[in-house]
């Protein structure tokens, strides 16, 4: 129920439309009832059963009063114009009332359109915003395909299961209230019998609804797993084919797909069972009503024949909205299952929190200092242990050591992709957690080994995150990054679409685009994370030239294995198993003949 309340909040911005919808459906229900009631005068005239009333009766909300009032007016019409004219008048009245009934029904749907569209727009907006805010550690433990499924398939399920049902919730309950009220006016005794018999189906429906919700949660989880398999298969297709693992991958997918098939089959079977149950119970109730009502008409003569037929027609018209409400109930159960998975993302723990009154920061004035910094993931695995060092403005530090030693995690703490478990990172003497996060991150420009480019033009990839950047500024950054020449050789130059993740370019070209992007940002502190490790010799040479231009008189932290990148650093930190075990300049560390010396010797032997 809490999930449903949270979803309903997305309707609040459109509450003015709800008022219009409510009144439109009230009028639709009333005109629908009046249109249906035209069967009474039609039958009365047809079977010459109009009891003329000489004096106009006073109106009251009872079947006797309404019948007498009708007979008064209809008697006058028949006396003045004849029975055929009276029949034509009744038929025209039915057409007019039907026109207004359907017009107001359409208006209800018309005013529902902005609610449906706005509901999904705002829900997707909240999911996407939360996906951007959630810390990187959240995605380290979640499957990418499953997350994509939540913003895709689960949102679509909410749309079809809940949003499309809102129109029924606005319309069908009103129809049921109006029809039930009319039944009570015509014959309270018959209506009481129907009210006693119909709730039996309600219990069965509620029981099936719980089963549907439980299976829907499982089905969406499996669908997320299938999406992950698709994503992994596309990304690893070369390996699957190279290791002749097509049968293995197919079997893995077949098992999950078959489980999803079984769950979906159960959901469909139980969902479709609701309508027939309601209709069967309604027909059984109708037969009882027909028998008792027939006795009242033929035996006790306490109910008018035309009114009884009208009663039966209204009762029959109750069945479609009742079935729609049952379908609505089942679909809401399915939608709530998807909503639960969506809110698992929206309510994801956001550990990177900004203080209530953050300090503004626009530039690095003096230094960055790590004081007794340690970091561990939630599983207790300690990555960094008691890190201490300082970086002066205009200087650069190189982080060296074996893979998995914690170098990348150490620099990820600076822009607060993660927060230190203990210790403090000071920027100009102030704890970095006290700064405004967006301004803090704006201080840093990051060039990674795994270059992230977007399926957009070269221009927009270099100018990413910046508005109003001139083409001249982008070209200037590309020239410094040694990227301008190969960009101009592309089909459309800077307007060329580079494809998903820039796969239409070589590794060296992608890296130089990334460097151009960092140059254009002109950050206070540059972070280079293994920027040349995956490149061939020629590409490395070109990228190295770009990096040297980039590092000139700039504050930087460089993570690298290549000696060409680190030998000229102002300070080298050798990190092993999350600890700084050696620090100093290149020659100082070489003279010590310790871990750094052995590391460099291995590098030189590797490149022989």
C-alpha positions as CSV (number, residue, x, y, z in Angstrom):
1,X,0.0,0.0,0.0
2,X,2.9,2.3,0.7
3,X,4.2,1.8,-2.8
4,X,0.8,2.7,-4.3
5,X,0.7,5.9,-2.2
6,X,4.1,6.9,-3.5
7,X,3.1,6.3,-7.1
8,X,-0.1,8.3,-6.6
9,X,2.1,11.3,-5.6
10,X,3.1,11.6,-9.2
11,X,-0.5,12.5,-10.0
12,X,-0.5,15.5,-7.6
13,X,1.1,17.9,-10.1
14,X,-1.9,17.3,-12.4
15,X,-4.6,17.6,-9.8
16,X,-6.5,20.2,-11.8
17,X,-7.1,17.5,-14.5
18,X,-8.4,15.1,-11.8
19,X,-11.2,17.6,-11.1
20,X,-12.1,17.8,-14.8
21,X,-11.9,14.0,-15.1
22,X,-14.2,13.5,-12.0
23,X,-16.9,15.8,-13.3
24,X,-16.7,14.4,-16.9
25,X,-17.2,10.9,-15.6
26,X,-20.0,11.9,-13.3
27,X,-21.8,13.4,-16.3
28,X,-20.9,10.3,-18.4
29,X,-22.4,8.0,-15.8
30,X,-25.6,10.0,-15.4
31,X,-26.2,10.4,-19.2
32,X,-25.4,6.7,-19.7
33,X,-28.1,5.9,-17.1
34,X,-30.6,8.3,-18.5
35,X,-29.9,6.9,-22.0
36,X,-30.5,3.4,-20.7
37,X,-33.7,4.4,-19.0
38,X,-35.2,5.3,-22.3
39,X,-36.1,1.6,-22.7
40,X,-38.9,2.1,-20.1
41,X,-41.0,4.6,-22.2
42,X,-40.2,2.7,-25.4
43,X,-41.6,-0.6,-23.9
44,X,-44.5,1.2,-22.2
45,X,-45.6,2.8,-25.5
46,X,-44.9,-0.3,-27.5
47,X,-47.1,-2.5,-25.3
48,X,-49.7,0.2,-24.6
49,X,-48.9,0.1,-20.9
50,X,-48.8,3.9,-20.1
51,X,-51.0,4.6,-17.1
52,X,-52.0,8.2,-17.7
53,X,-51.7,10.6,-14.7
54,X,-54.0,13.6,-14.8
55,X,-52.2,15.7,-12.2
56,X,-48.5,16.4,-12.3
57,X,-46.9,14.5,-9.3
58,X,-44.2,16.0,-7.1
59,X,-40.7,14.6,-7.8
60,X,-38.9,12.4,-5.2
61,X,-36.1,9.9,-5.3
62,X,-38.2,6.8,-5.6
63,X,-39.3,4.5,-8.4
64,X,-43.0,5.2,-7.9
65,X,-42.5,9.0,-8.1
66,X,-40.3,8.7,-11.2
67,X,-42.8,6.3,-12.9
68,X,-45.7,8.6,-12.2
69,X,-43.9,11.7,-13.5
70,X,-43.0,9.8,-16.6
71,X,-46.5,8.6,-17.2
72,X,-47.8,12.2,-16.7
73,X,-45.6,13.6,-19.5
74,X,-45.8,10.6,-21.8
75,X,-49.6,10.6,-21.5
76,X,-49.7,14.2,-22.6
77,X,-47.4,13.4,-25.7
78,X,-49.5,10.5,-26.7
79,X,-52.8,12.4,-26.4
80,X,-51.4,15.4,-28.4
81,X,-49.3,13.7,-31.1
82,X,-50.0,10.0,-31.1
83,X,-48.0,6.9,-30.2
84,X,-45.7,6.8,-33.3
85,X,-44.6,10.4,-32.5
86,X,-44.0,9.4,-28.9
87,X,-41.8,6.5,-30.0
88,X,-39.8,8.8,-32.3
89,X,-39.4,11.3,-29.4
90,X,-38.1,8.5,-27.2
91,X,-35.7,7.3,-29.9
92,X,-34.4,10.8,-30.5
93,X,-34.0,11.3,-26.7
94,X,-31.9,8.1,-26.5
95,X,-29.7,9.3,-29.3
96,X,-29.1,12.7,-27.7
97,X,-28.4,11.2,-24.3
98,X,-26.0,8.7,-25.8
99,X,-24.2,11.5,-27.7
100,X,-23.6,13.4,-24.4
101,X,-22.7,10.3,-22.6
102,X,-20.0,9.4,-25.1
103,X,-18.8,13.0,-25.3
104,X,-18.2,13.2,-21.6
105,X,-16.5,9.8,-21.7
106,X,-14.1,11.1,-24.3
107,X,-13.5,14.3,-22.3
108,X,-12.5,12.0,-19.3
109,X,-10.0,10.3,-21.5
110,X,-8.8,13.6,-23.0
111,X,-8.0,15.1,-19.5
112,X,-6.4,11.7,-18.5
113,X,-3.8,12.0,-21.3
114,X,-1.5,14.6,-19.6
115,X,-1.6,12.6,-16.3
116,X,-0.6,9.4,-18.0
117,X,2.2,11.0,-20.0
118,X,3.4,13.2,-17.0
119,X,3.3,10.3,-14.6
120,X,5.8,8.3,-16.6
121,X,7.9,11.3,-17.5
122,X,8.4,12.2,-13.8
123,X,9.0,8.6,-12.7
124,X,11.7,8.2,-15.4
125,X,13.2,11.5,-14.4
126,X,13.5,10.5,-10.7
127,X,15.1,7.1,-11.6
128,X,17.6,8.7,-14.0
129,X,18.5,11.4,-11.5
130,X,19.0,8.8,-8.8
131,X,21.2,6.7,-11.1
132,X,23.5,9.7,-11.5
133,X,23.6,10.4,-7.8
134,X,24.2,6.8,-6.5
135,X,27.8,6.1,-5.6
136,X,30.0,3.9,-7.8
137,X,30.0,1.2,-5.1
138,X,26.3,0.7,-5.8
139,X,27.0,-0.3,-9.4
140,X,29.9,-2.5,-8.4
141,X,27.4,-5.0,-6.8
142,X,24.5,-4.6,-9.3
143,X,24.2,-6.1,-12.7
144,X,24.2,-3.5,-15.5
145,X,21.5,-5.4,-17.4
146,X,19.2,-5.6,-14.4
147,X,19.5,-1.8,-13.8
148,X,18.7,-1.2,-17.4
149,X,15.7,-3.5,-17.1
150,X,14.4,-1.4,-14.2
151,X,14.4,1.8,-16.1
152,X,13.0,0.1,-19.2
153,X,10.8,-3.0,-18.7
154,X,9.8,-2.2,-15.1
155,X,8.8,1.4,-15.9
156,X,6.8,0.1,-18.9
157,X,5.1,-2.4,-16.7
158,X,4.1,0.4,-14.3
159,X,2.8,2.4,-17.3
160,X,0.7,-0.4,-18.6
161,X,-0.4,-1.9,-15.3
162,X,-1.0,1.3,-13.2
163,X,-1.1,4.4,-15.3
164,X,-3.4,2.9,-18.0
165,X,-5.6,1.7,-15.1
166,X,-6.0,5.2,-13.6
167,X,-8.7,6.0,-16.2
168,X,-10.6,2.9,-15.1
169,X,-10.3,3.9,-11.5
170,X,-11.7,7.3,-12.3
171,X,-14.5,6.0,-14.5
172,X,-15.7,2.5,-13.4
173,X,-16.3,3.2,-9.7
174,X,-18.5,6.1,-10.6
175,X,-20.5,3.9,-13.0
176,X,-20.8,1.3,-10.3
177,X,-22.0,3.8,-7.7
178,X,-24.5,5.4,-10.2
179,X,-25.8,2.0,-11.3
180,X,-26.0,0.5,-7.8
181,X,-27.8,3.7,-6.6
182,X,-30.4,3.3,-9.4
183,X,-30.9,-0.4,-8.5
184,X,-31.5,0.5,-4.9
185,X,-34.1,3.1,-6.0
186,X,-35.9,0.6,-8.2
187,X,-35.8,-2.4,-5.8
188,X,-33.9,-2.4,-2.5
189,X,-34.9,-6.0,-1.9
190,X,-33.3,-7.3,-5.2
191,X,-30.2,-5.2,-4.7
192,X,-29.7,-6.5,-1.2
193,X,-29.6,-10.1,-2.6
194,X,-27.0,-9.1,-5.2
195,X,-24.8,-7.4,-2.6
196,X,-24.9,-10.6,-0.4
197,X,-23.9,-12.9,-3.3
198,X,-21.2,-11.0,-5.2
199,X,-18.5,-10.6,-2.4
200,X,-17.8,-14.3,-2.7
201,X,-15.9,-13.5,-5.9
202,X,-14.0,-10.7,-4.1
203,X,-12.3,-13.1,-1.8
204,X,-11.1,-15.4,-4.7
205,X,-9.9,-12.3,-6.5
206,X,-7.8,-11.0,-3.6
207,X,-6.2,-14.4,-3.1
208,X,-5.2,-14.6,-6.7
209,X,-3.9,-11.0,-6.6
210,X,-1.3,-11.9,-3.9
211,X,-0.1,-14.8,-6.0
212,X,0.2,-12.6,-9.1
213,X,2.3,-9.9,-7.2
214,X,4.6,-12.5,-5.8
215,X,5.2,-14.2,-9.2
216,X,5.6,-10.8,-10.9
217,X,8.5,-9.8,-8.6
218,X,10.3,-13.0,-9.4
219,X,9.5,-12.6,-13.1
220,X,11.0,-9.1,-13.3
221,X,14.1,-10.2,-11.4
222,X,14.6,-13.0,-14.0
223,X,13.9,-10.5,-16.8
224,X,16.7,-8.3,-15.4
225,X,19.0,-11.4,-15.3
226,X,18.1,-12.1,-19.0
227,X,19.0,-8.5,-19.8
228,X,22.3,-8.9,-18.1
229,X,23.0,-12.0,-20.1
230,X,22.2,-10.1,-23.4
231,X,24.5,-7.3,-22.3
232,X,27.4,-9.7,-21.4
233,X,26.9,-11.7,-24.6
234,X,27.1,-8.7,-26.9
235,X,30.2,-7.4,-25.0
236,X,31.9,-10.8,-24.9
237,X,30.9,-12.2,-28.3
238,X,34.5,-12.4,-29.4
239,X,35.4,-14.6,-26.4
240,X,32.3,-16.8,-26.7
241,X,33.1,-17.5,-30.4
242,X,36.9,-17.8,-29.8
243,X,36.4,-20.4,-27.0
244,X,33.7,-22.3,-28.9
245,X,31.3,-21.5,-26.0
246,X,28.2,-20.9,-28.0
247,X,26.5,-24.0,-26.7
248,X,27.5,-23.1,-23.1
249,X,26.1,-19.6,-23.5
250,X,22.9,-20.9,-25.1
251,X,22.3,-23.4,-22.3
252,X,22.8,-20.7,-19.7
253,X,20.3,-18.4,-21.4
254,X,17.9,-21.3,-22.1
255,X,17.6,-22.2,-18.4
256,X,16.8,-18.6,-17.3
257,X,14.5,-18.0,-20.2
258,X,12.5,-21.2,-19.5
259,X,12.1,-20.2,-15.8
260,X,10.8,-16.8,-16.9
261,X,8.4,-18.6,-19.3
262,X,7.0,-20.7,-16.4
263,X,6.5,-17.7,-14.2
264,X,4.9,-15.6,-17.0
265,X,2.5,-18.5,-17.8
266,X,1.3,-18.6,-14.1
267,X,0.8,-14.8,-14.1
268,X,-1.2,-14.8,-17.4
269,X,-3.3,-17.8,-16.3
270,X,-4.2,-16.2,-12.9
271,X,-4.7,-12.7,-14.4
272,X,-7.2,-14.0,-17.0
273,X,-9.1,-16.0,-14.4
274,X,-10.4,-12.9,-12.6
275,X,-12.8,-11.8,-15.4
276,X,-14.5,-15.1,-15.9
277,X,-15.0,-15.5,-12.1
278,X,-16.7,-12.1,-11.8
279,X,-18.8,-12.7,-14.9
280,X,-19.9,-16.2,-13.7
281,X,-20.8,-14.9,-10.2
282,X,-22.7,-12.0,-11.8
283,X,-24.6,-14.3,-14.1
284,X,-25.5,-16.6,-11.1
285,X,-26.6,-13.6,-9.2
286,X,-28.6,-12.3,-12.2
287,X,-30.4,-15.7,-12.4
288,X,-31.4,-15.4,-8.7
289,X,-32.5,-11.8,-9.3
290,X,-34.5,-12.8,-12.4
291,X,-36.3,-15.5,-10.4
292,X,-37.1,-13.3,-7.4
293,X,-37.9,-10.3,-9.6
294,X,-40.1,-12.3,-11.9
295,X,-42.1,-13.5,-8.8
296,X,-42.5,-9.9,-7.7
297,X,-43.8,-8.9,-11.2
298,X,-46.0,-11.9,-11.9
299,X,-47.0,-13.1,-8.5
300,X,-47.1,-10.3,-5.9
301,X,-47.5,-7.6,-8.6
302,X,-45.3,-5.2,-6.5
303,X,-42.9,-4.4,-9.3
304,X,-43.6,-2.8,-12.7
305,X,-42.6,-5.0,-15.7
306,X,-40.8,-2.2,-17.5
307,X,-39.0,-1.2,-14.4
308,X,-37.9,-4.8,-13.9
309,X,-36.5,-5.0,-17.4
310,X,-34.7,-1.6,-16.8
311,X,-33.3,-3.2,-13.5
312,X,-32.0,-6.2,-15.5
313,X,-30.4,-4.0,-18.1
314,X,-28.6,-1.9,-15.4
315,X,-27.5,-5.0,-13.6
316,X,-26.1,-6.4,-16.9
317,X,-24.3,-3.1,-17.5
318,X,-22.7,-3.5,-14.1
319,X,-20.7,-6.5,-15.2
320,X,-18.2,-4.8,-17.6
321,X,-17.0,-2.1,-15.1
322,X,-16.8,-4.8,-12.4
323,X,-14.6,-6.9,-14.7
324,X,-12.5,-3.9,-15.5
325,X,-12.0,-3.2,-11.8
326,X,-10.8,-6.8,-11.3
327,X,-8.4,-6.5,-14.2
328,X,-7.3,-3.2,-12.8
329,X,-6.7,-4.9,-9.4
330,X,-4.6,-7.6,-11.0
331,X,-2.6,-5.2,-13.1
332,X,-1.9,-3.0,-10.1
333,X,-0.5,-6.1,-8.4
334,X,1.8,-6.6,-11.3
335,X,2.7,-2.9,-11.5
336,X,3.5,-2.8,-7.8
337,X,5.9,-5.7,-8.3
338,X,7.8,-3.6,-10.9
339,X,7.4,-0.4,-8.7
340,X,9.1,-2.3,-5.8
341,X,12.1,-2.9,-8.1
342,X,12.1,0.7,-9.3
343,X,12.1,2.1,-5.8
344,X,15.0,-0.2,-4.9
345,X,17.0,2.1,-7.2
346,X,15.3,5.4,-6.2
347,X,15.7,4.5,-2.5
348,X,19.3,3.2,-3.0
349,X,21.6,4.3,-0.2
350,X,23.3,7.5,-1.2
351,X,26.4,7.5,1.0
352,X,28.0,10.6,-0.7
353,X,26.1,13.2,1.2
354,X,26.6,17.0,1.1
355,X,26.6,19.0,4.3
356,X,23.6,21.3,4.9
357,X,25.7,24.5,4.4
358,X,28.6,23.6,2.1
359,X,31.6,25.8,1.4
360,X,32.1,27.1,-2.1
361,X,35.4,26.3,-3.8
362,X,36.5,27.6,-7.3
363,X,40.3,26.9,-7.3
364,X,43.1,25.1,-5.5
365,X,45.1,27.7,-3.8
366,X,47.8,25.8,-1.9
367,X,47.7,22.0,-1.5
368,X,45.9,18.7,-1.1
369,X,46.7,16.6,1.9
370,X,45.8,13.1,2.8
371,X,45.9,12.6,6.6
372,X,45.7,9.0,7.9
373,X,43.3,8.0,5.2
374,X,41.9,4.5,5.1
375,X,39.2,3.0,2.9
376,X,37.3,-0.3,2.9
377,X,34.2,-1.6,1.1
378,X,31.1,-2.7,2.8
379,X,32.3,-6.3,2.8
380,X,35.2,-5.2,5.1
381,X,37.9,-5.6,2.5
382,X,40.4,-2.9,3.3
383,X,41.8,-1.3,0.2
384,X,43.8,1.7,1.7
385,X,45.6,1.8,5.0
386,X,46.8,4.9,6.7
387,X,47.7,7.0,3.6
388,X,49.6,10.2,4.3
389,X,51.1,12.6,1.7
390,X,50.6,16.2,0.4
391,X,50.4,17.6,-3.1
392,X,51.5,21.2,-3.6
393,X,49.8,23.4,-6.3
394,X,51.7,23.2,-9.6
395,X,53.4,20.0,-8.7
396,X,52.6,16.4,-9.8
397,X,52.7,13.1,-8.0
398,X,53.1,9.7,-9.6
399,X,51.5,6.6,-8.0
400,X,53.3,3.4,-8.8
401,X,52.8,-0.2,-7.8
402,X,51.3,-3.6,-8.8
403,X,47.7,-3.8,-10.1
404,X,45.1,-4.0,-7.3
405,X,47.2,-2.1,-4.8
406,X,44.6,0.7,-4.4
407,X,46.0,3.4,-6.6
408,X,42.8,4.1,-8.5
409,X,40.7,4.0,-5.3
410,X,43.1,6.5,-3.7
411,X,42.4,9.1,-6.5
412,X,38.7,8.3,-6.6
413,X,38.4,9.7,-3.0
414,X,39.4,13.1,-4.2
415,X,36.2,14.0,-6.3
416,X,34.2,12.0,-3.7
417,X,33.3,9.1,-5.9
418,X,33.8,7.3,-2.6
419,X,34.3,8.6,1.0
420,X,37.2,7.6,3.1
421,X,36.3,5.1,5.9
422,X,38.6,7.0,8.3
423,X,41.1,9.9,8.1
424,X,40.7,13.2,6.3
425,X,41.4,14.7,2.9
426,X,42.2,18.3,3.2
427,X,42.0,20.8,0.4
428,X,43.6,24.1,1.3
429,X,43.4,23.0,4.9
430,X,39.6,22.3,4.9
431,X,38.0,18.8,5.0
432,X,36.9,18.0,1.4
433,X,33.5,16.8,2.8
434,X,32.6,20.4,3.7
435,X,32.8,21.6,0.1
436,X,29.9,21.8,-2.3
437,X,30.2,18.5,-4.2
438,X,29.6,19.9,-7.7
439,X,32.2,22.6,-7.3
440,X,34.7,20.1,-5.7
441,X,34.4,17.8,-8.7
442,X,34.8,20.7,-11.0
443,X,38.4,21.1,-9.7
444,X,39.4,17.8,-11.3
445,X,39.9,16.6,-14.8
446,X,40.1,12.8,-15.3
447,X,41.7,10.8,-18.1
448,X,41.2,7.0,-17.6
449,X,42.7,4.0,-19.2
450,X,39.2,2.8,-20.1
451,X,38.2,5.9,-22.1
452,X,34.5,6.7,-21.8
453,X,33.1,8.4,-25.0
454,X,29.5,8.8,-26.0
455,X,27.6,8.0,-29.2
456,X,27.7,11.7,-30.3
457,X,29.9,14.0,-32.5
458,X,33.6,14.5,-31.8
459,X,32.8,18.1,-31.0
460,X,30.2,17.2,-28.3
461,X,32.5,14.5,-26.8
462,X,35.3,17.1,-26.3
463,X,32.9,19.8,-25.1
464,X,31.1,17.3,-22.8
465,X,29.5,18.9,-19.8
466,X,30.2,22.5,-20.9
467,X,27.7,24.9,-22.5
468,X,28.3,27.6,-25.0
469,X,31.8,26.3,-25.9
470,X,33.0,27.7,-29.2
471,X,34.3,25.5,-32.0
472,X,37.6,27.4,-31.9
473,X,38.2,26.4,-28.3
474,X,37.4,22.8,-29.0
475,X,39.8,22.8,-32.0
476,X,42.5,24.4,-29.9
477,X,42.2,21.7,-27.2
478,X,42.3,19.0,-29.9
479,X,45.5,20.4,-31.4
480,X,47.3,20.4,-28.0
481,X,46.1,16.8,-27.5
482,X,47.5,15.8,-31.0
483,X,44.0,14.9,-32.1
484,X,43.2,17.6,-34.7
485,X,44.8,15.9,-37.7
486,X,43.0,12.5,-37.4
487,X,39.7,14.3,-36.6
488,X,40.0,16.3,-39.9
489,X,40.5,13.0,-41.8
490,X,37.1,11.8,-40.5
491,X,34.1,11.9,-42.9
492,X,32.5,15.0,-41.2
493,X,35.4,16.3,-39.2
494,X,34.3,17.5,-35.8
495,X,30.7,16.7,-36.6
496,X,31.4,13.0,-37.1
497,X,29.4,10.6,-35.0
498,X,32.0,8.3,-33.3
499,X,29.7,5.4,-32.5
500,X,29.0,3.6,-29.2
501,X,31.9,4.2,-26.8
502,X,33.9,5.6,-29.7
503,X,34.4,2.1,-31.2
504,X,34.9,3.5,-34.7
505,X,38.3,4.9,-33.5
506,X,41.6,3.3,-32.4
507,X,42.6,3.2,-28.7
508,X,45.1,6.0,-29.2
509,X,42.6,8.2,-31.0
510,X,40.0,7.7,-28.2
511,X,42.6,8.5,-25.6
512,X,43.6,11.7,-27.3
513,X,39.9,12.8,-27.5
514,X,39.7,12.1,-23.8
515,X,42.8,14.3,-23.2
516,X,41.4,17.1,-25.4
517,X,38.2,16.9,-23.2
518,X,40.3,17.3,-20.0
519,X,42.3,20.2,-21.6
520,X,39.1,22.0,-22.5
521,X,37.9,21.7,-19.0
522,X,41.2,23.3,-17.8
523,X,40.9,21.7,-14.4
524,X,42.8,22.8,-11.3
525,X,44.0,19.2,-10.7
526,X,44.5,16.6,-13.4
527,X,44.2,12.9,-12.7
528,X,45.7,10.5,-15.2
529,X,44.8,6.9,-14.5
530,X,46.9,4.5,-16.7
531,X,46.4,6.7,-19.7
532,X,48.9,4.9,-21.9
533,X,49.0,1.4,-20.6
534,X,46.7,-0.2,-23.3
535,X,48.3,1.5,-26.3
536,X,50.8,0.3,-29.0
537,X,54.2,2.0,-29.3
538,X,53.2,4.6,-31.9
539,X,49.9,5.6,-30.2
540,X,51.8,5.7,-26.8
541,X,54.3,8.1,-28.3
542,X,51.6,10.5,-29.6
543,X,49.6,10.3,-26.4
544,X,52.7,10.8,-24.3
545,X,53.4,14.0,-26.2
546,X,49.9,15.2,-25.5
547,X,50.3,14.3,-21.8
548,X,53.5,16.2,-21.5
549,X,51.7,19.3,-22.9
550,X,48.9,18.6,-20.5
551,X,51.2,18.3,-17.4
552,X,53.1,21.4,-18.1
553,X,53.0,23.6,-15.0
554,X,49.8,21.8,-13.8
555,X,48.9,20.1,-10.6
556,X,48.5,16.5,-11.3
557,X,48.3,12.9,-10.0
558,X,49.5,10.3,-12.4
559,X,48.9,6.6,-12.1
560,X,51.2,4.7,-14.5
561,X,53.4,1.7,-15.1
562,X,55.4,3.3,-17.9
563,X,58.7,4.9,-16.8
564,X,58.4,7.6,-19.5
565,X,55.3,8.9,-17.7
566,X,56.6,8.9,-14.1
567,X,60.3,9.5,-14.1
568,X,59.9,13.3,-14.2
569,X,57.3,13.5,-11.4
570,X,58.0,15.8,-8.4
571,X,57.1,13.0,-6.1
572,X,56.7,9.2,-6.6
573,X,54.7,7.1,-4.2
574,X,55.2,3.4,-4.4
575,X,52.0,1.7,-3.2
576,X,51.8,-2.0,-2.2
577,X,48.7,-3.7,-0.8
578,X,47.1,-0.3,0.1
579,X,50.1,1.2,1.8
580,X,52.7,3.7,0.8
581,X,56.0,1.8,1.3
582,X,58.4,4.2,-0.5
583,X,58.3,7.8,-1.6
584,X,60.7,10.3,-3.2
585,X,62.0,11.4,-6.7
586,X,62.9,8.9,-9.3
587,X,66.7,8.9,-8.8
588,X,66.3,8.9,-5.0
589,X,64.2,5.8,-5.1
590,X,66.5,4.1,-7.7
591,X,69.4,4.7,-5.4
592,X,67.6,3.0,-2.5
593,X,67.4,-0.2,-4.6
594,X,64.1,-1.1,-2.9
595,X,60.6,-2.0,-4.3
596,X,60.6,0.9,-6.8
597,X,64.0,-0.1,-8.1
598,X,62.9,-3.7,-8.7
599,X,59.7,-2.4,-10.4
600,X,61.7,-0.2,-12.8
601,X,64.1,-3.0,-13.6
602,X,61.2,-5.3,-14.5
603,X,59.7,-2.5,-16.7
604,X,63.0,-2.1,-18.6
605,X,63.3,-5.9,-19.1
606,X,59.7,-6.0,-20.4
607,X,60.5,-3.4,-23.0
608,X,63.7,-5.0,-24.3
